[in-house]
Amino acid sequence: NAGVTQTPKFQVLKTGQSMTLQCAQDMNHEYMSWYRQDPGMGLRLIHYSVGAGITDQGEVPNGYNVSRSTTEDFPLRLLSAAPSQTSVYFCASSLKPQGANEKLFFGSGTQLSVL
Amino acid sequence: AQSVTQLGSHVTVSEGALVLLRCNYSSSVPPYLFWYVQYPNQGLQLLLKYTTGATLVKGINGFEAEFKKSETSFHLTKPSAHMSDAAEYFCAVSVLGTSYGKLTFGQGTILTVHP
């Protein structure tokens, strides 16, 4: 099983450029989320989705957009990249809501640098 | 609101020594507690979790954690460290307060194992 697949693994952007981080899962999970990981700050929730067509903001949503047109895919869009968005991004999925004692399945991450 | 504090951003042990990674949590309702491990250049993997019942939880790779309500702690231990245990470890707490719930991660502890 592929699990959660993220692409690309590495990306360098210039300030103001846009890009989309891709995330796909093949486990038929309804719940998907995006996190950013910064040194000394753990993982912080950016956006999440409880099913196709339903998304909501997490802890640090500014500068990011998401959509969920299918159960499998949950892309994260940076409309105008800023140096503050330099980070490692993780996509995660689960069968049940996060708070319901549920294990998250993580992708291998995208390392993004904004110059 | 819940929160997690991991004491010590870096822990160094010798191979064969006891591993102790500290985690304290704050939650207004009974929490679900998790330890995740992140090996270099990989996503997070679930190590173990506490739901209800037995307070001593055993996980993969010989790790275990004990839930102590009176101390609001969920420390991770392993009797004998192995070189392959070198990784970053995250403690997390979740509460099902909304349709999605919320999983809050600690800042992470990097474990280094010396031969």
Contacts between the chains, C-beta under 8 A, distances in Angstrom:
chain1	res1	chain2	res2	distance
A	4	B	43	7.3
A	31	B	100	6.8
A	40	B	9	6.4
A	40	B	107	5.5
A	40	B	108	7.6
A	41	B	107	6.2
A	42	B	4	7.8
A	42	B	90	6.2
A	42	B	105	3.9
A	42	B	106	5.5
A	42	B	107	4.7
A	42	B	108	5.4
A	43	B	44	7.6
A	43	B	90	7.0
A	43	B	105	4.4
A	44	B	105	7.8
A	45	B	102	7.7
A	45	B	103	7.6
A	48	B	100	5.7
A	50	B	99	5.7
A	50	B	100	5.5
A	56	B	100	7.0
A	90	B	43	5.7
A	90	B	44	7.1
A	92	B	43	7.8
A	92	B	44	7.9
A	97	B	96	6.1
A	97	B	98	7.9
A	97	B	99	6.5
A	97	B	100	5.2
A	97	B	101	4.1
A	98	B	94	5.6
A	98	B	100	6.1
A	98	B	101	4.2
A	98	B	102	6.4
A	98	B	103	4.2
A	99	B	32	7.3
A	99	B	94	4.7
A	99	B	95	5.2
A	99	B	96	3.3
A	99	B	97	6.4
A	99	B	98	7.4
A	99	B	100	7.1
A	99	B	101	1.9
A	99	B	102	5.8
A	99	B	103	7.0
A	100	B	32	7.9
A	100	B	94	7.8
A	100	B	96	5.0
A	100	B	101	5.9
A	101	B	32	4.3
A	101	B	49	6.8
A	101	B	51	4.9
A	101	B	94	6.9
A	101	B	96	8.0
A	102	B	94	7.7
A	102	B	101	7.8
A	103	B	34	8.0
A	103	B	46	4.8
A	103	B	49	7.0
A	104	B	36	7.9
A	104	B	44	7.3
A	104	B	46	7.2
A	104	B	103	7.0
A	106	B	43	3.2
A	106	B	44	4.6
A	106	B	45	7.3
A	107	B	43	5.3
A	108	B	41	7.3
A	108	B	42	5.6
A	108	B	43	4.9
A	109	B	41	7.6
A	109	B	42	7.5
A	109	B	43	5.7
